[in-house]
Amino acid sequence: MKIYSFSGESGTGKSYQAMNLCKKFNIEAIIDDGLFIYKNEVVAGTSAKRAKTVIGAVKTALFVYPEWREKVTDKIKEINPKSIIILGTSDRMIDIIIERLELHPPDERMYIADFTTESERNTAKKQRKQQGEHVIPAPTFQLKRDFAGYFLNPLKLLRSFSMMEASSIQERTVVRPTFSYAGQYVISERVLRDIIRCTAGEYSKYLIVNASYDNANTSNLEIVVEITARYCDEMMDVIKNFQEKVKDMIENMTAFQITSLDVEIKDIKFYVKHTDN
């Protein structure tokens, strides 16, 4: 396995440039802010951007927590990529990550200043400072599963036309960390309804969702789901299972904590089996 290190000051565009380096040097995997990304897919790790504090983010990025570190280490051994690039703010930080992930010293060290101009780095810093945004080198569809609720959106990054053709626009994923305090997070009622109805599709033989309501408070979300249920011996067990599944799906897909989720049975349908005389 060939190991590249890629270091530079925080907010100077390392994650964006890492994608270009992977293409240029045919690098298969990336270690960035606690994530192990292999061939454009997040396969292990927990992003530092999910931490609630700056200290927590640093610890996550350095793989301080054993349970996350072990999962990433095991996944690297399992996949055994031919090459991997490790991002950090300094050579020292990268060396710590390498040691904790049980990897050998870098075969080649690279620096952000070797691939960008001072003006480009200052622009990246300004965006990070003013908007609290960070680019994660993975496709948007992948990150939506892990970062929903964290102000996630595709960012079209286009350098000047003199440096890059318009056809070279690439999609990156932007995540605004919770610790940036760059505004409040909200979730559309339509999103909640869609999650609930999609989940209900798995229980279509037993229930139909009539309506759903929430208190629109993302810090302690309270949800009520009204259903019509089909009477059967296992009806209450099915509804309880549905209730737990909806809670898990919303929390996993939005990263918001649910304080309560009540399922109200507004109607029960009885099905009578007809027999021929």
N, C-alpha and C positions, 0 to 999 in steps of 0.2 A: 504494500500500500504506500503510495506516495503522498506525503503530507505537505500541504502548503499552509503557511501562516499569512494572514492579511490583517495588518494593524493600522490604526489611525485614530485620531481624536474622535470622541463621541459626536455624532450628528454630522459627520462630514461626507456621508453617502457611501459607506462601506458595503452595506447590504445591497444597494443597487448595483454598485460596481462588481460585487461578487458574482452576480448573474452573468455579467459580461466576461469575467475571468473564467468562469466555468465553461462557457462556450469557446473561448479562445484556447484554453489549455485542455479541453475535454475532461474537466473535473466532474466526477460523478456525484459527490456529496458535499454538504455544507454543515458546519456547526456554527450556529449564530444565535446568541441570546438564549441559550438553553434548549434550542431545537436541533434535532438531527434531521436534515432534509436530504432525501436521496432521490435523484432523478425527478426533481420538481414536486416531490410529495413529502409531507411531514410524516415521518415514520416513527418517531420517538421523541420524548422530551416534553417539557412544559415551558412555554415562552415566558421570559422575564417580563414581557409586557402585560402579563396577567397579574403580576404582583401588585399589592395595594400600596406599597411604599417603595421608595428608591432603594433602601437597604435590602428589602426583599428581592427587588429586581436584580441587584448586584449578586446576591447569594445564588439566585437561580441561574444567572448567566455563568457563574463560576462552578456550577454543579456541586454546591455545598451540601444539598440535601441528599442523603444516601439513596432513598427510594427512587428518585428521578435519575440520579447518576447511574445507578446500577442498570436501570432499564435501557438507558442510552448506550452504556458500555456493552451490554449484552446484544443489543440490536446491531451495533457496529460490527461485533464479532460474527454475528449471524450473517449479515449481508456481505461483509468483507469487501467494501468497495475498492476499486483499483486506485482511486485517488480521492482526497478529501481536503477541503479548504476550511480553516478554522479562523473565525473573525474575533478580534478583540481590540481594545483601546491601546494596548501596548504589547511588546514582546513578552514581558513578564506575565501579563494576564493570560496570554495564549499558552505560555509554558505551564502555567498552573492548570489550565483546562486539559492540556495534553496529558499531564501527569495523572490527573483525576480520572480521565477516561482510559487510562492504561495504554496510551499510544506512544510511539517512538518520537524523538525530536524531529522538528520540521526538516524536510529535505530542501525546502526553498522558502525564504522569507520575502514577502512582498509588502509594500506600503502604499497607502492611499495617495500620498503625494507623488508617487511615480506614475499614476494613471489619471490624475485630475489636476486642473489648474487651481491656483489659490482662489480665483473668483468663483469657480464651481463649488469649492468647499465652503466658502463663505455663504453662498446662496443656500446650500444644504443646511448649514447651521442656522440660518435665519428662519428657514421653514420649520426646523425642529423647535426652535425657541418660541416662535410666534404661534404656531399651530399645534405643537405637541405631537406631531405625526412622525411615524417611523415606518420605513419600508421593510417588509419581510420578504425574502427571496423565495416565494412560493406562489402558485396560482391562486386567484381569488376564490375559485370554487372549492379549493381545499381548505383555505383558511376560514371560510364561512362556517364550517362545521366546528372549528375550534375557537373562533373569536366572535361569534355572533353576539351582539350587545356591546361590542367594544368599538363602536364607530368605525366600522370596517367598510371600505369602498375601494373599487379599482382606481388606480391612479395612472393616467396616461402620461408617461414621462417622455418628453421630446426635447432633445438637445437642439442647438441651432442647426438650421438647414445646411449651413456650410460644413457641418461636421457629420451630419447623418441625414439620410434621405427620409422623406415622410413615410415611406413604406416600412421603415425600421422602428416605428412606434411599438413599444413593448408594454404589456400590462404588468403592473406590479400591484402588490396588495399593501394598503396602508392601514395600520392599526394605531389608534390613539390610546396610549396606555391610561389605565385608570388613575395612576398617580400623577398625571400631568395636570389635573384639575382644570382642564381646558373646556369647561362647560358641563352641563348635565346630560345624562343619557336618558333617552326616551325610547319607547317601543310602540309601534303602531298597533292599535286594537285589531286591525286586519291581520297582522302577522300572528297574533295570538289565536285569532279565530281559525286561521288556516292550519296552524299546528294542531289545534284541538280537533278540527274536522278530519285532517289527514290521519291522525291517530285513531279517530273513531272509525275510520274505514276498515281497520283491522277487526272491528267488533260489529260489523254491519249486520250480522245474523242476530245480534242480541239487542242493539240499541241504535237510536238515531239522535244526533245532537240538534236540539231546537234552537238554542241560543247560548251565548256566553257573555259574561260581564266581568270587568275588573276595575280595581280602584285607581289604575293608572299611576301607581306609586312604585317605581322600579326598585326602590331600596327594600320594600317589603310588600311584594305583590300579593294581592288577595283576589282570587278568581272563583266565580260561580259558573258551573256548567249545568244547563237544563237539558234533560234528555227524555225521550220516550223509550221505554224498555219493553222488551218482549218477555212475557212470563215464561219461566222454565225453572226447573229445580235448582240450577246453579246460578240463577239470575244475580243474586247479591254478590257472589264470588266474582262473577264476570265484571260487575260494575266496580267493585273494589279494585280489581286488577286494572280496569280502564282508568280509574282515578289515579292510581300510582304511575301508570304509564304516561298519562298526560303530564303529570308533575315532572317526571324525569325528562320527558322530551322538551318541555319548555325551559327547564333549567339548563339542560345540555345545549340547547340551540340558541339561547339568548344570554346565558351567563348571569341571569337575574335570579335572585333567591325568592322562592314562593313561601310566603308566610302561611297561607291556607288555600286549599283548593277543595271546594265543596261540589258534590254532584247531587243535583236535585231531580228526583223522578217526578215529572209533571203528569205522566200518563203511562199506563201499562196496557199493552195489547195482549189479548188472549187469543190464541190460535186453536180452533177446534178442528180436529181431524175428522173428515167426513168419510163415512163407509157406505158402500153400495148395499142396497137391500137384496 
